[in-house]
Each structure stands twice: as structure tokens, then as C-alpha cells.
Amino acid sequence: MNKYNLEKGILYFNIFALIYFAFLALLSYYPVEMTLFNVIAQIITIPLLLFLIFTFGYCIYRFIKKEKRKAIILSFVLSFTSISFLVILTIIQMN
């Protein structure tokens, strides 16, 4: 697999992660009381969080190597947005 396909795949997963976490944020205000749904959500959430951390590091690594393609920049922005969104939402819900 060449790195352009990898970067496009990372970009699509970042879009999915942002939509998924926005959906979970909405559900945190209107909780769903189905055990199966909660189990599936937890199974998806943990790998997506790890993926966001990986993507953020991967994009920074590509920036250091002076590779600034459109997919890398968009992936960086989306992963940074998702991480910031999750941190802000966590802080808001703690209060």
C-alpha cells in the first residue's frame, strides 16, 4: 500500500471519528439505556481514541519531514479538532 492510500484512509477514519464522537456527545445529554448499544459504543470508542492519538503523532511526524500534502493537513486538523472537542466536553461535563 502506498502512502497516498494510507493518508486517504487515515483521513476517512478521522472524519468517521469526528462524526462518531459528536454523536456520542449528543447521546451524553440524551442517554440510551440499552446494554447492547453501550457495549458496542465502548468497543468502538477505545480504538478510536487510540487512533486519534496515532493520527495526531503521524501528522506531526510528516510535518517534521516537510511533507505537507492536503490529506495530511486535513487529517491533522480533524484529529486536533476531535481531541480538543473531547477534552472540552469532558471538562464541561465534570462541572
N, C-alpha and C positions, 0 to 999 in steps of 0.2 A: 504494500500500500504506500503510495507516495504521500508526501506531507501535505499536499493540497487537499487530498481527500480526507486526511486526518483532521485538518483545520476546519473543513466544512462540516465534518461530523461533530467536532467539538462545538462549533457554532450552533448547530441544530440542537444539540443536547443542552446548551446554555439557554436557548430560547425555551425549550421544554421545562428546564429547571425554574426559570423565572415565572412562567405561567403556573407551574405546579405550586411553587411557594406562595404566589399571590392567591391561588385557590385555597391553600391551607390557611392563609391569614384570614381570608373571608370566613372560612369554616370555624376559625377560633372564636369568632363573635356569634356564630350560629352553629353550635356543636351538633354533631351527628352521633347518635347513641347506638350505633351498630358495631358490634365487636369485630366482625369480619372486615368492615371498612377501616377501622382503626388499625388492625393488624397489617393490612395491605399498605396503608399510609406509612406506618413505621418502617416496613420493609423497603419502601421506595425512598423515604426521607434520608435515612442514614447514608446510603451510597451516593445520593445526590449532593449531600453536604460535602462528602469526601471529594466528589467530582469537582465541585466548585473550588475547593482549595487547590486541587491539582491544576485546574484550568488557570486559576489566578497565577500560580507559580510558573506554569508553562508559558503563559503570555509574557510575563516579566522576563523569563529566560530568553524568549525570542526577541524582545525589545533590546536586551543587552547585546545579543548577537547582531543587532542592527537589521532585523528583518521586520519591516513594518508593512505587512500586507493587510488588505481590507478585512479579511476573515479574522486575523489575529487581533486587530484593533477592536472589532465588534465583539469578539469573544471576551476580551479584557473588560470592555465597558459593561457587557451583560453580567459577567461574573462579579465584577466590583459592585454593580447595582444590586445584584441578588444578595451578596454578602452584607452590604450596607442596609438593605431593606430588612434582612433577618435580624441584624443587630439592633436596629432602631425599633422594630416590632417587639423584640424581646425586652428592651428597656421600657417601652411603653406598657407592656403587659405586666411587668414586675411592680409597677407603681399602682 
